């Protein structure tokens, strides 16, 4: 089972999971969470945290070209 709200709400809809924000926040089925504590897939997670950053580095090659213009 997932351990944070973002992962929980992005799970495949077939699992019917949501985030229960009660005393012990957890990913669960709606039937196991009081209605006032339930966040479904359309909700925004409380207290979002950035858990990691992935950086993509692109190498750019410098290409030199010569352009000649002639006027007639």
Predicted model as a PDB file, atoms N, CA, C, CB and O in Angstrom, pLDDT in the B-factor column:
MODEL        1                                                                  
ATOM      1  N   UNK A   1       0.848  -1.181   0.000  1.00 70.00           N  
ATOM      2  CA  UNK A   1       0.000   0.000   0.000  1.00 70.00           C  
ATOM      3  C   UNK A   1       0.892   1.242   0.000  1.00 70.00           C  
ATOM      4  CB  UNK A   1      -0.964   0.000   1.228  1.00 70.00           C  
ATOM      5  O   UNK A   1       2.008   1.213   0.519  1.00 70.00           O  
ATOM      6  N   UNK A   2       0.403   2.305  -0.572  1.00 85.00           N  
ATOM      7  CA  UNK A   2       1.178   3.545  -0.657  1.00 85.00           C  
ATOM      8  C   UNK A   2       1.207   4.271   0.684  1.00 85.00           C  
ATOM      9  CB  UNK A   2       0.597   4.464  -1.735  1.00 85.00           C  
ATOM     10  O   UNK A   2       0.368   4.029   1.552  1.00 85.00           O  
ATOM     11  N   UNK A   3       2.189   5.167   0.843  1.00 85.00           N  
ATOM     12  CA  UNK A   3       2.375   5.812   2.137  1.00 85.00           C  
ATOM     13  C   UNK A   3       2.128   7.310   2.151  1.00 85.00           C  
ATOM     14  CB  UNK A   3       3.739   5.556   2.610  1.00 85.00           C  
ATOM     15  O   UNK A   3       2.281   7.949   3.192  1.00 85.00           O  
ATOM     16  N   UNK A   4       1.743   7.893   0.992  1.00 90.00           N  
ATOM     17  CA  UNK A   4       1.447   9.321   1.021  1.00 90.00           C  
ATOM     18  C   UNK A   4       0.226   9.631   0.153  1.00 90.00           C  
ATOM     19  CB  UNK A   4       2.666  10.135   0.545  1.00 90.00           C  
ATOM     20  O   UNK A   4      -0.168   8.835  -0.700  1.00 90.00           O  
ATOM     21  N   UNK A   5      -0.344  10.775   0.383  1.00 93.00           N  
ATOM     22  CA  UNK A   5      -1.588  11.173  -0.269  1.00 93.00           C  
ATOM     23  C   UNK A   5      -1.464  11.226  -1.788  1.00 93.00           C  
ATOM     24  CB  UNK A   5      -2.029  12.518   0.248  1.00 93.00           C  
ATOM     25  O   UNK A   5      -2.333  10.718  -2.497  1.00 93.00           O  
ATOM     26  N   UNK A   6      -0.398  11.833  -2.291  1.00 91.00           N  
ATOM     27  CA  UNK A   6      -0.230  11.972  -3.737  1.00 91.00           C  
ATOM     28  C   UNK A   6      -0.206  10.629  -4.444  1.00 91.00           C  
ATOM     29  CB  UNK A   6       1.040  12.728  -4.042  1.00 91.00           C  
ATOM     30  O   UNK A   6      -0.847  10.454  -5.480  1.00 91.00           O  
ATOM     31  N   UNK A   7       0.534   9.683  -3.886  1.00 92.00           N  
ATOM     32  CA  UNK A   7       0.582   8.348  -4.478  1.00 92.00           C  
ATOM     33  C   UNK A   7      -0.781   7.674  -4.396  1.00 92.00           C  
ATOM     34  CB  UNK A   7       1.643   7.485  -3.780  1.00 92.00           C  
ATOM     35  O   UNK A   7      -1.205   6.998  -5.333  1.00 92.00           O  
ATOM     36  N   UNK A   8      -1.451   7.858  -3.292  1.00 93.00           N  
ATOM     37  CA  UNK A   8      -2.758   7.233  -3.083  1.00 93.00           C  
ATOM     38  C   UNK A   8      -3.777   7.726  -4.112  1.00 93.00           C  
ATOM     39  CB  UNK A   8      -3.265   7.520  -1.662  1.00 93.00           C  
ATOM     40  O   UNK A   8      -4.464   6.924  -4.745  1.00 93.00           O  
ATOM     41  N   UNK A   9      -3.871   9.047  -4.277  1.00 94.00           N  
ATOM     42  CA  UNK A   9      -4.884   9.607  -5.168  1.00 94.00           C  
ATOM     43  C   UNK A   9      -4.555   9.388  -6.644  1.00 94.00           C  
ATOM     44  CB  UNK A   9      -5.043  11.085  -4.898  1.00 94.00           C  
ATOM     45  O   UNK A   9      -5.421   9.559  -7.501  1.00 94.00           O  
ATOM     46  N   UNK A  10      -3.318   9.015  -6.946  1.00 92.00           N  
ATOM     47  CA  UNK A  10      -2.966   8.763  -8.344  1.00 92.00           C  
ATOM     48  C   UNK A  10      -3.001   7.277  -8.695  1.00 92.00           C  
ATOM     49  CB  UNK A  10      -1.588   9.324  -8.638  1.00 92.00           C  
ATOM     50  O   UNK A  10      -2.641   6.893  -9.807  1.00 92.00           O  
ATOM     51  N   UNK A  11      -3.430   6.448  -7.756  1.00 92.00           N  
ATOM     52  CA  UNK A  11      -3.550   5.018  -8.048  1.00 92.00           C  
ATOM     53  C   UNK A  11      -4.650   4.781  -9.080  1.00 92.00           C  
ATOM     54  CB  UNK A  11      -3.844   4.219  -6.756  1.00 92.00           C  
ATOM     55  O   UNK A  11      -5.538   5.614  -9.257  1.00 92.00           O  
ATOM     56  N   UNK A  12      -4.580   3.662  -9.742  1.00 92.00           N  
ATOM     57  CA  UNK A  12      -5.569   3.284 -10.747  1.00 92.00           C  
ATOM     58  C   UNK A  12      -6.965   3.308 -10.116  1.00 92.00           C  
ATOM     59  CB  UNK A  12      -5.251   1.876 -11.338  1.00 92.00           C  
ATOM     60  O   UNK A  12      -7.148   2.772  -9.022  1.00 92.00           O  
ATOM     61  N   UNK A  13      -7.951   3.917 -10.781  1.00 91.00           N  
ATOM     62  CA  UNK A  13      -9.306   4.029 -10.235  1.00 91.00           C  
ATOM     63  C   UNK A  13      -9.943   2.688  -9.859  1.00 91.00           C  
ATOM     64  CB  UNK A  13     -10.181   4.723 -11.227  1.00 91.00           C  
ATOM     65  O   UNK A  13     -10.831   2.646  -9.006  1.00 91.00           O  
ATOM     66  N   UNK A  14      -9.502   1.601 -10.483  1.00 92.00           N  
ATOM     67  CA  UNK A  14     -10.104   0.303 -10.179  1.00 92.00           C  
ATOM     68  C   UNK A  14      -9.930  -0.101  -8.713  1.00 92.00           C  
ATOM     69  CB  UNK A  14      -9.503  -0.760 -11.073  1.00 92.00           C  
ATOM     70  O   UNK A  14     -10.678  -0.939  -8.209  1.00 92.00           O  
ATOM     71  N   UNK A  15      -8.940   0.493  -8.026  1.00 91.00           N  
ATOM     72  CA  UNK A  15      -8.719   0.149  -6.610  1.00 91.00           C  
ATOM     73  C   UNK A  15      -9.667   0.891  -5.679  1.00 91.00           C  
ATOM     74  CB  UNK A  15      -7.282   0.454  -6.216  1.00 91.00           C  
ATOM     75  O   UNK A  15      -9.827   0.505  -4.521  1.00 91.00           O  
ATOM     76  N   UNK A  16     -10.297   1.953  -6.175  1.00 91.00           N  
ATOM     77  CA  UNK A  16     -11.265   2.744  -5.408  1.00 91.00           C  
ATOM     78  C   UNK A  16     -10.694   3.288  -4.102  1.00 91.00           C  
ATOM     79  CB  UNK A  16     -12.482   1.909  -5.108  1.00 91.00           C  
ATOM     80  O   UNK A  16     -11.388   3.358  -3.088  1.00 91.00           O  
ATOM     81  N   UNK A  17      -9.421   3.672  -4.143  1.00 92.00           N  
ATOM     82  CA  UNK A  17      -8.754   4.196  -2.945  1.00 92.00           C  
ATOM     83  C   UNK A  17      -8.909   5.710  -2.844  1.00 92.00           C  
ATOM     84  CB  UNK A  17      -7.266   3.823  -2.953  1.00 92.00           C  
ATOM     85  O   UNK A  17      -9.138   6.402  -3.836  1.00 92.00           O  
ATOM     86  N   UNK A  18      -8.780   6.190  -1.634  1.00 95.00           N  
ATOM     87  CA  UNK A  18      -8.768   7.615  -1.352  1.00 95.00           C  
ATOM     88  C   UNK A  18      -7.931   7.837  -0.114  1.00 95.00           C  
ATOM     89  CB  UNK A  18     -10.207   8.175  -1.168  1.00 95.00           C  
ATOM     90  O   UNK A  18      -7.522   6.882   0.547  1.00 95.00           O  
ATOM     91  N   UNK A  19      -7.676   9.088   0.202  1.00 96.00           N  
ATOM     92  CA  UNK A  19      -6.839   9.411   1.353  1.00 96.00           C  
ATOM     93  C   UNK A  19      -7.731   9.760   2.531  1.00 96.00           C  
ATOM     94  CB  UNK A  19      -5.868  10.579   1.032  1.00 96.00           C  
ATOM     95  O   UNK A  19      -8.612  10.613   2.425  1.00 96.00           O  
ATOM     96  N   UNK A  20      -7.498   9.101   3.643  1.00 95.00           N  
ATOM     97  CA  UNK A  20      -8.238   9.361   4.878  1.00 95.00           C  
ATOM     98  C   UNK A  20      -7.350  10.239   5.755  1.00 95.00           C  
ATOM     99  CB  UNK A  20      -8.640   8.017   5.617  1.00 95.00           C  
ATOM    100  O   UNK A  20      -6.302   9.792   6.220  1.00 95.00           O  
ATOM    101  N   UNK A  21      -7.766  11.488   5.985  1.00 94.00           N  
ATOM    102  CA  UNK A  21      -6.926  12.465   6.678  1.00 94.00           C  
ATOM    103  C   UNK A  21      -7.113  12.476   8.190  1.00 94.00           C  
ATOM    104  CB  UNK A  21      -7.204  13.830   6.143  1.00 94.00           C  
ATOM    105  O   UNK A  21      -6.726  13.445   8.843  1.00 94.00           O  
ATOM    106  N   UNK A  22      -7.680  11.452   8.748  1.00 88.00           N  
ATOM    107  CA  UNK A  22      -7.948  11.391  10.190  1.00 88.00           C  
ATOM    108  C   UNK A  22      -6.692  11.424  11.043  1.00 88.00           C  
ATOM    109  CB  UNK A  22      -8.720  10.151  10.509  1.00 88.00           C  
ATOM    110  O   UNK A  22      -5.640  11.880  10.595  1.00 88.00           O  
ATOM    111  N   UNK A  23      -6.804  10.943  12.268  1.00 88.00           N  
ATOM    112  CA  UNK A  23      -5.698  10.956  13.228  1.00 88.00           C  
ATOM    113  C   UNK A  23      -4.473  10.212  12.714  1.00 88.00           C  
ATOM    114  CB  UNK A  23      -6.144  10.349  14.542  1.00 88.00           C  
ATOM    115  O   UNK A  23      -3.344  10.609  13.002  1.00 88.00           O  
ATOM    116  N   UNK A  24      -4.679   9.144  11.961  1.00 90.00           N  
ATOM    117  CA  UNK A  24      -3.582   8.384  11.350  1.00 90.00           C  
ATOM    118  C   UNK A  24      -3.809   8.359   9.842  1.00 90.00           C  
ATOM    119  CB  UNK A  24      -3.496   6.921  11.936  1.00 90.00           C  
ATOM    120  O   UNK A  24      -4.365   7.393   9.319  1.00 90.00           O  
ATOM    121  N   UNK A  25      -3.386   9.411   9.135  1.00 94.00           N  
ATOM    122  CA  UNK A  25      -3.635   9.486   7.692  1.00 94.00           C  
ATOM    123  C   UNK A  25      -3.166   8.229   6.957  1.00 94.00           C  
ATOM    124  CB  UNK A  25      -2.942  10.709   7.108  1.00 94.00           C  
ATOM    125  O   UNK A  25      -2.061   7.731   7.176  1.00 94.00           O  
ATOM    126  N   UNK A  26      -4.037   7.736   6.082  1.00 94.00           N  
ATOM    127  CA  UNK A  26      -3.725   6.515   5.363  1.00 94.00           C  
ATOM    128  C   UNK A  26      -4.515   6.416   4.063  1.00 94.00           C  
ATOM    129  CB  UNK A  26      -4.006   5.308   6.238  1.00 94.00           C  
ATOM    130  O   UNK A  26      -5.546   7.068   3.899  1.00 94.00           O  
ATOM    131  N   UNK A  27      -4.028   5.608   3.156  1.00 95.00           N  
ATOM    132  CA  UNK A  27      -4.724   5.322   1.913  1.00 95.00           C  
ATOM    133  C   UNK A  27      -5.690   4.175   2.209  1.00 95.00           C  
ATOM    134  CB  UNK A  27      -3.717   4.960   0.742  1.00 95.00           C  
ATOM    135  O   UNK A  27      -5.277   3.127   2.705  1.00 95.00           O  
ATOM    136  N   UNK A  28      -6.968   4.369   1.907  1.00 94.00           N  
ATOM    137  CA  UNK A  28      -7.939   3.337   2.261  1.00 94.00           C  
ATOM    138  C   UNK A  28      -9.155   3.380   1.349  1.00 94.00           C  
ATOM    139  CB  UNK A  28      -8.373   3.494   3.712  1.00 94.00           C  
ATOM    140  O   UNK A  28      -9.269   4.229   0.465  1.00 94.00           O  
ATOM    141  N   UNK A  29     -10.053   2.444   1.589  1.00 94.00           N  
ATOM    142  CA  UNK A  29     -11.352   2.455   0.920  1.00 94.00           C  
ATOM    143  C   UNK A  29     -12.253   3.446   1.635  1.00 94.00           C  
ATOM    144  CB  UNK A  29     -11.995   1.033   0.897  1.00 94.00           C  
ATOM    145  O   UNK A  29     -12.100   3.672   2.835  1.00 94.00           O  
ATOM    146  N   UNK A  30     -13.184   4.037   0.911  1.00 93.00           N  
ATOM    147  CA  UNK A  30     -14.067   5.040   1.500  1.00 93.00           C  
ATOM    148  C   UNK A  30     -14.887   4.474   2.654  1.00 93.00           C  
ATOM    149  CB  UNK A  30     -14.992   5.603   0.440  1.00 93.00           C  
ATOM    150  O   UNK A  30     -15.173   5.188   3.616  1.00 93.00           O  
ATOM    151  N   UNK A  31     -15.263   3.223   2.572  1.00 93.00           N  
ATOM    152  CA  UNK A  31     -16.080   2.611   3.626  1.00 93.00           C  
ATOM    153  C   UNK A  31     -15.330   2.502   4.951  1.00 93.00           C  
ATOM    154  CB  UNK A  31     -16.544   1.230   3.190  1.00 93.00           C  
ATOM    155  O   UNK A  31     -15.947   2.289   5.995  1.00 93.00           O  
ATOM    156  N   UNK A  32     -14.001   2.647   4.918  1.00 94.00           N  
ATOM    157  CA  UNK A  32     -13.199   2.530   6.138  1.00 94.00           C  
ATOM    158  C   UNK A  32     -12.794   3.883   6.713  1.00 94.00           C  
ATOM    159  CB  UNK A  32     -11.961   1.714   5.859  1.00 94.00           C  
ATOM    160  O   UNK A  32     -11.984   3.948   7.638  1.00 94.00           O  
ATOM    161  N   UNK A  33     -13.353   4.966   6.168  1.00 94.00           N  
ATOM    162  CA  UNK A  33     -12.966   6.312   6.585  1.00 94.00           C  
ATOM    163  C   UNK A  33     -14.218   7.159   6.827  1.00 94.00           C  
ATOM    164  CB  UNK A  33     -12.053   6.977   5.517  1.00 94.00           C  
ATOM    165  O   UNK A  33     -15.154   7.113   6.029  1.00 94.00           O  
ATOM    166  N   UNK A  34     -14.247   7.938   7.927  1.00 94.00           N  
ATOM    167  CA  UNK A  34     -15.390   8.833   8.149  1.00 94.00           C  
ATOM    168  C   UNK A  34     -15.524   9.811   6.970  1.00 94.00           C  
ATOM    169  CB  UNK A  34     -15.226   9.615   9.495  1.00 94.00           C  
ATOM    170  O   UNK A  34     -14.515  10.283   6.445  1.00 94.00           O  
ATOM    171  N   UNK A  35     -16.729  10.110   6.561  1.00 94.00           N  
ATOM    172  CA  UNK A  35     -16.988  10.968   5.402  1.00 94.00           C  
ATOM    173  C   UNK A  35     -16.276  12.319   5.505  1.00 94.00           C  
ATOM    174  CB  UNK A  35     -18.483  11.190   5.246  1.00 94.00           C  
ATOM    175  O   UNK A  35     -15.820  12.849   4.492  1.00 94.00           O  
ATOM    176  N   UNK A  36     -16.174  12.877   6.700  1.00 94.00           N  
ATOM    177  CA  UNK A  36     -15.541  14.191   6.874  1.00 94.00           C  
ATOM    178  C   UNK A  36     -14.027  14.148   6.675  1.00 94.00           C  
ATOM    179  CB  UNK A  36     -15.852  14.732   8.256  1.00 94.00           C  
ATOM    180  O   UNK A  36     -13.404  15.193   6.489  1.00 94.00           O  
ATOM    181  N   UNK A  37     -13.434  12.969   6.709  1.00 95.00           N  
ATOM    182  CA  UNK A  37     -11.978  12.816   6.561  1.00 95.00           C  
ATOM    183  C   UNK A  37     -11.564  12.294   5.185  1.00 95.00           C  
ATOM    184  CB  UNK A  37     -11.452  11.880   7.627  1.00 95.00           C  
ATOM    185  O   UNK A  37     -10.371  12.144   4.921  1.00 95.00           O  
ATOM    186  N   UNK A  38     -12.525  12.015   4.307  1.00 95.00           N  
ATOM    187  CA  UNK A  38     -12.254  11.340   3.033  1.00 95.00           C  
ATOM    188  C   UNK A  38     -11.863  12.316   1.926  1.00 95.00           C  
ATOM    189  CB  UNK A  38     -13.472  10.545   2.599  1.00 95.00           C  
ATOM    190  O   UNK A  38     -12.542  13.320   1.710  1.00 95.00           O  
ATOM    191  N   UNK A  39     -10.764  12.018   1.225  1.00 95.00           N  
ATOM    192  CA  UNK A  39     -10.360  12.763   0.034  1.00 95.00           C  
ATOM    193  C   UNK A  39     -10.392  11.790  -1.136  1.00 95.00           C  
ATOM    194  CB  UNK A  39      -8.931  13.414   0.204  1.00 95.00           C  
ATOM    195  O   UNK A  39      -9.721  10.759  -1.104  1.00 95.00           O  
ATOM    196  N   UNK A  40     -11.171  12.112  -2.174  1.00 92.00           N  
ATOM    197  CA  UNK A  40     -11.210  11.222  -3.334  1.00 92.00           C  
ATOM    198  C   UNK A  40     -10.212  11.698  -4.387  1.00 92.00           C  
ATOM    199  CB  UNK A  40     -12.638  11.157  -3.930  1.00 92.00           C  
ATOM    200  O   UNK A  40      -9.459  12.643  -4.154  1.00 92.00           O  
ATOM    201  N   UNK A  41     -10.211  11.051  -5.526  1.00 91.00           N  
ATOM    202  CA  UNK A  41      -9.222  11.316  -6.581  1.00 91.00           C  
ATOM    203  C   UNK A  41      -9.246  12.748  -7.105  1.00 91.00           C  
ATOM    204  CB  UNK A  41      -9.447  10.376  -7.727  1.00 91.00           C  
ATOM    205  O   UNK A  41      -8.249  13.206  -7.663  1.00 91.00           O  
ATOM    206  N   UNK A  42     -10.345  13.462  -6.944  1.00 92.00           N  
ATOM    207  CA  UNK A  42     -10.431  14.836  -7.442  1.00 92.00           C  
ATOM    208  C   UNK A  42      -9.944  15.861  -6.417  1.00 92.00           C  
ATOM    209  CB  UNK A  42     -11.863  15.153  -7.838  1.00 92.00           C  
ATOM    210  O   UNK A  42      -9.885  17.052  -6.720  1.00 92.00           O  
ATOM    211  N   UNK A  43      -9.600  15.419  -5.223  1.00 93.00           N  
ATOM    212  CA  UNK A  43      -9.185  16.315  -4.146  1.00 93.00           C  
ATOM    213  C   UNK A  43      -7.714  16.718  -4.274  1.00 93.00           C  
ATOM    214  CB  UNK A  43      -9.424  15.651  -2.795  1.00 93.00           C  
ATOM    215  O   UNK A  43      -6.941  16.105  -5.010  1.00 93.00           O  
ATOM    216  N   UNK A  44      -7.360  17.755  -3.543  1.00 92.00           N  
ATOM    217  CA  UNK A  44      -5.970  18.198  -3.448  1.00 92.00           C  
ATOM    218  C   UNK A  44      -5.445  17.744  -2.096  1.00 92.00           C  
ATOM    219  CB  UNK A  44      -5.839  19.761  -3.622  1.00 92.00           C  
ATOM    220  O   UNK A  44      -6.073  17.983  -1.064  1.00 92.00           O  
ATOM    221  N   UNK A  45      -4.304  17.096  -2.105  1.00 92.00           N  
ATOM    222  CA  UNK A  45      -3.720  16.593  -0.865  1.00 92.00           C  
ATOM    223  C   UNK A  45      -3.330  17.736   0.066  1.00 92.00           C  
ATOM    224  CB  UNK A  45      -2.501  15.724  -1.168  1.00 92.00           C  
ATOM    225  O   UNK A  45      -2.859  18.776  -0.395  1.00 92.00           O  
ATOM    226  N   UNK A  46      -3.519  17.554   1.370  1.00 88.00           N  
ATOM    227  CA  UNK A  46      -3.087  18.568   2.332  1.00 88.00           C  
ATOM    228  C   UNK A  46      -1.571  18.495   2.521  1.00 88.00           C  
ATOM    229  CB  UNK A  46      -3.815  18.381   3.692  1.00 88.00           C  
ATOM    230  O   UNK A  46      -0.981  17.420   2.419  1.00 88.00           O  
ATOM    231  N   UNK A  47      -0.955  19.619   2.791  1.00 82.00           N  
ATOM    232  CA  UNK A  47       0.480  19.687   3.096  1.00 82.00           C  
ATOM    233  C   UNK A  47       1.350  18.943   2.085  1.00 82.00           C  
ATOM    234  CB  UNK A  47       0.732  19.126   4.473  1.00 82.00           C  
ATOM    235  O   UNK A  47       2.073  18.018   2.456  1.00 82.00           O  
ATOM    236  N   UNK A  48       1.290  19.338   0.808  1.00 76.00           N  
ATOM    237  CA  UNK A  48       2.109  18.629  -0.181  1.00 76.00           C  
ATOM    238  C   UNK A  48       3.596  18.773   0.124  1.00 76.00           C  
ATOM    239  CB  UNK A  48       1.813  19.150  -1.591  1.00 76.00           C  
ATOM    240  O   UNK A  48       4.036  19.800   0.639  1.00 76.00           O  
ATOM    241  N   UNK A  49       4.360  17.742  -0.198  1.00 74.00           N  
ATOM    242  CA  UNK A  49       5.803  17.731   0.026  1.00 74.00           C  
ATOM    243  C   UNK A  49       6.494  17.275  -1.250  1.00 74.00           C  
ATOM    244  CB  UNK A  49       6.180  16.808   1.223  1.00 74.00           C  
ATOM    245  O   UNK A  49       5.992  16.401  -1.956  1.00 74.00           O  
ATOM    246  N   UNK A  50       7.637  17.864  -1.542  1.00 76.00           N  
ATOM    247  CA  UNK A  50       8.449  17.409  -2.658  1.00 76.00           C  
ATOM    248  C   UNK A  50       9.395  16.356  -2.096  1.00 76.00           C  
ATOM    249  CB  UNK A  50       9.233  18.602  -3.349  1.00 76.00           C  
ATOM    250  O   UNK A  50      10.238  16.649  -1.249  1.00 76.00           O  
ATOM    251  N   UNK A  51       9.242  15.132  -2.577  1.00 73.00           N  
ATOM    252  CA  UNK A  51      10.036  14.026  -2.055  1.00 73.00           C  
ATOM    253  C   UNK A  51      11.277  13.745  -2.887  1.00 73.00           C  
ATOM    254  CB  UNK A  51       9.194  12.788  -1.979  1.00 73.00           C  
ATOM    255  O   UNK A  51      12.143  12.975  -2.471  1.00 73.00           O  
ATOM    256  N   UNK A  52      11.368  14.353  -4.041  1.00 80.00           N  
ATOM    257  CA  UNK A  52      12.540  14.146  -4.884  1.00 80.00           C  
ATOM    258  C   UNK A  52      12.450  14.992  -6.131  1.00 80.00           C  
ATOM    259  CB  UNK A  52      12.690  12.675  -5.256  1.00 80.00           C  
ATOM    260  O   UNK A  52      11.371  15.434  -6.527  1.00 80.00           O  
ATOM    261  N   UNK A  53      13.585  15.210  -6.738  1.00 82.00           N  
ATOM    262  CA  UNK A  53      13.650  15.985  -7.970  1.00 82.00           C  
ATOM    263  C   UNK A  53      14.489  15.206  -8.961  1.00 82.00           C  
ATOM    264  CB  UNK A  53      14.240  17.411  -7.726  1.00 82.00           C  
ATOM    265  O   UNK A  53      15.560  14.701  -8.627  1.00 82.00           O  
ATOM    266  N   UNK A  54      14.000  15.114 -10.165  1.00 81.00           N  
ATOM    267  CA  UNK A  54      14.735  14.441 -11.224  1.00 81.00           C  
ATOM    268  C   UNK A  54      15.138  15.504 -12.241  1.00 81.00           C  
ATOM    269  CB  UNK A  54      13.881  13.297 -11.889  1.00 81.00           C  
ATOM    270  O   UNK A  54      14.289  16.230 -12.759  1.00 81.00           O  
ATOM    271  N   UNK A  55      16.402  15.589 -12.517  1.00 80.00           N  
ATOM    272  CA  UNK A  55      16.908  16.597 -13.433  1.00 80.00           C  
ATOM    273  C   UNK A  55      17.362  15.915 -14.722  1.00 80.00           C  
ATOM    274  CB  UNK A  55      18.071  17.399 -12.789  1.00 80.00           C  
ATOM    275  O   UNK A  55      18.106  14.935 -14.701  1.00 80.00           O  
ATOM    276  N   UNK A  56      16.906  16.446 -15.815  1.00 75.00           N  
ATOM    277  CA  UNK A  56      17.323  15.933 -17.118  1.00 75.00           C  
ATOM    278  C   UNK A  56      18.307  16.931 -17.712  1.00 75.00           C  
ATOM    279  CB  UNK A  56      16.093  15.703 -18.073  1.00 75.00           C  
ATOM    280  O   UNK A  56      18.014  18.122 -17.820  1.00 75.00           O  
ATOM    281  N   UNK A  57      19.462  16.437 -18.092  1.00 75.00           N  
ATOM    282  CA  UNK A  57      20.484  17.296 -18.679  1.00 75.00           C  
ATOM    283  C   UNK A  57      20.606  16.950 -20.156  1.00 75.00           C  
ATOM    284  CB  UNK A  57      21.856  17.133 -17.948  1.00 75.00           C  
ATOM    285  O   UNK A  57      20.833  15.798 -20.528  1.00 75.00           O  
ATOM    286  N   UNK A  58      20.453  17.957 -20.971  1.00 69.00           N  
ATOM    287  CA  UNK A  58      20.567  17.744 -22.408  1.00 69.00           C  
ATOM    288  C   UNK A  58      21.896  18.316 -22.872  1.00 69.00           C  
ATOM    289  CB  UNK A  58      19.375  18.396 -23.177  1.00 69.00           C  
ATOM    290  O   UNK A  58      22.252  19.439 -22.513  1.00 69.00           O  
ATOM    291  N   UNK A  59      22.610  17.568 -23.647  1.00 68.00           N  
ATOM    292  CA  UNK A  59      23.865  18.050 -24.188  1.00 68.00           C  
ATOM    293  C   UNK A  59      23.571  18.716 -25.531  1.00 68.00           C  
ATOM    294  CB  UNK A  59      24.904  16.888 -24.338  1.00 68.00           C  
ATOM    295  O   UNK A  59      22.955  18.121 -26.415  1.00 68.00           O  
ATOM    296  N   UNK A  60      24.012  19.926 -25.660  1.00 65.00           N  
ATOM    297  CA  UNK A  60      23.782  20.671 -26.886  1.00 65.00           C  
ATOM    298  C   UNK A  60      25.111  20.798 -27.617  1.00 65.00           C  
ATOM    299  CB  UNK A  60      23.159  22.072 -26.593  1.00 65.00           C  
ATOM    300  O   UNK A  60      26.097  21.280 -27.061  1.00 65.00           O  
ATOM    301  N   UNK A  61      25.121  20.372 -28.837  1.00 62.00           N  
ATOM    302  CA  UNK A  61      26.326  20.472 -29.662  1.00 62.00           C  
ATOM    303  C   UNK A  61      26.300  21.777 -30.419  1.00 62.00           C  
ATOM    304  CB  UNK A  61      26.441  19.279 -30.639  1.00 62.00           C  
ATOM    305  O   UNK A  61      25.275  22.163 -30.981  1.00 62.00           O  
ATOM    306  N   UNK A  62      27.417  22.447 -30.431  1.00 61.00           N  
ATOM    307  CA  UNK A  62      27.512  23.709 -31.158  1.00 61.00           C  
ATOM    308  C   UNK A  62      27.868  23.368 -32.610  1.00 61.00           C  
ATOM    309  CB  UNK A  62      28.587  24.681 -30.505  1.00 61.00           C  
ATOM    310  O   UNK A  62      28.875  22.715 -32.883  1.00 61.00           O  
ATOM    311  N   UNK A  63      27.046  23.813 -33.500  1.00 61.00           N  
ATOM    312  CA  UNK A  63      27.256  23.554 -34.919  1.00 61.00           C  
ATOM    313  C   UNK A  63      27.582  24.881 -35.586  1.00 61.00           C  
ATOM    314  CB  UNK A  63      26.002  22.878 -35.576  1.00 61.00           C  
ATOM    315  O   UNK A  63      26.831  25.850 -35.477  1.00 61.00           O  
ATOM    316  N   UNK A  64      28.692  24.905 -36.263  1.00 59.00           N  
ATOM    317  CA  UNK A  64      29.037  26.148 -36.964  1.00 59.00           C  
ATOM    318  C   UNK A  64      28.610  26.012 -38.417  1.00 59.00           C  
ATOM    319  CB  UNK A  64      30.573  26.462 -36.859  1.00 59.00           C  
ATOM    320  O   UNK A  64      28.711  24.940 -39.014  1.00 59.00           O  
ATOM    321  N   UNK A  65      28.146  27.083 -38.957  1.00 60.00           N  
ATOM    322  CA  UNK A  65      27.745  27.085 -40.361  1.00 60.00           C  
ATOM    323  C   UNK A  65      28.150  28.414 -40.988  1.00 60.00           C  
ATOM    324  CB  UNK A  65      26.212  26.845 -40.508  1.00 60.00           C  
ATOM    325  O   UNK A  65      28.246  29.438 -40.312  1.00 60.00           O  
ATOM    326  N   UNK A  66      28.375  28.374 -42.249  1.00 60.00           N  
ATOM    327  CA  UNK A  66      28.737  29.592 -42.971  1.00 60.00           C  
ATOM    328  C   UNK A  66      27.648  29.857 -43.991  1.00 60.00           C  
ATOM    329  CB  UNK A  66      30.144  29.468 -43.658  1.00 60.00           C  
ATOM    330  O   UNK A  66      27.243  28.966 -44.739  1.00 60.00           O  
ATOM    331  N   UNK A  67      27.186  31.080 -44.010  1.00 60.00           N  
ATOM    332  CA  UNK A  67      26.147  31.461 -44.955  1.00 60.00           C  
ATOM    333  C   UNK A  67      26.712  32.583 -45.829  1.00 60.00           C  
ATOM    334  CB  UNK A  67      24.827  31.912 -44.216  1.00 60.00           C  
ATOM    335  O   UNK A  67      27.231  33.583 -45.333  1.00 60.00           O  
ATOM    336  N   UNK A  68      26.599  32.390 -47.112  1.00 60.00           N  
ATOM    337  CA  UNK A  68      27.064  33.405 -48.059  1.00 60.00           C  
ATOM    338  C   UNK A  68      25.872  34.058 -48.736  1.00 60.00           C  
ATOM    339  CB  UNK A  68      28.012  32.788 -49.113  1.00 60.00           C  
ATOM    340  O   UNK A  68      24.981  33.376 -49.243  1.00 60.00           O  
ATOM    341  N   UNK A  69      25.864  35.360 -48.741  1.00 60.00           N  
ATOM    342  CA  UNK A  69      24.805  36.096 -49.431  1.00 60.00           C  
ATOM    343  C   UNK A  69      25.451  36.869 -50.565  1.00 60.00           C  
ATOM    344  CB  UNK A  69      24.031  37.056 -48.457  1.00 60.00           C  
ATOM    345  O   UNK A  69      26.506  37.482 -50.399  1.00 60.00           O  
ATOM    346  N   UNK A  70      24.820  36.830 -51.690  1.00 60.00           N  
ATOM    347  CA  UNK A  70      25.319  37.637 -52.799  1.00 60.00           C  
ATOM    348  C   UNK A  70      24.202  38.534 -53.309  1.00 60.00           C  
ATOM    349  CB  UNK A  70      25.866  36.741 -53.939  1.00 60.00           C  
ATOM    350  O   UNK A  70      23.052  38.110 -53.424  1.00 60.00           O  
ATOM    351  N   UNK A  71      24.540  39.728 -53.602  1.00 60.00           N  
ATOM    352  CA  UNK A  71      23.564  40.671 -54.128  1.00 60.00           C  
ATOM    353  C   UNK A  71      23.879  40.935 -55.584  1.00 60.00           C  
ATOM    354  CB  UNK A  71      23.558  41.987 -53.315  1.00 60.00           C  
ATOM    355  O   UNK A  71      25.049  41.040 -55.952  1.00 60.00           O  
ATOM    356  N   UNK A  72      22.917  41.040 -56.374  1.00 51.00           N  
ATOM    357  CA  UNK A  72      23.140  41.157 -57.789  1.00 51.00           C  
ATOM    358  C   UNK A  72      22.849  42.431 -58.330  1.00 51.00           C  
ATOM    359  CB  UNK A  72      22.410  40.225 -58.486  1.00 51.00           C  
ATOM    360  O   UNK A  72      23.005  42.641 -59.533  1.00 51.00           O  
TER     361      UNK A  72                                                      
ENDMDL                                                                          
END                                                                             
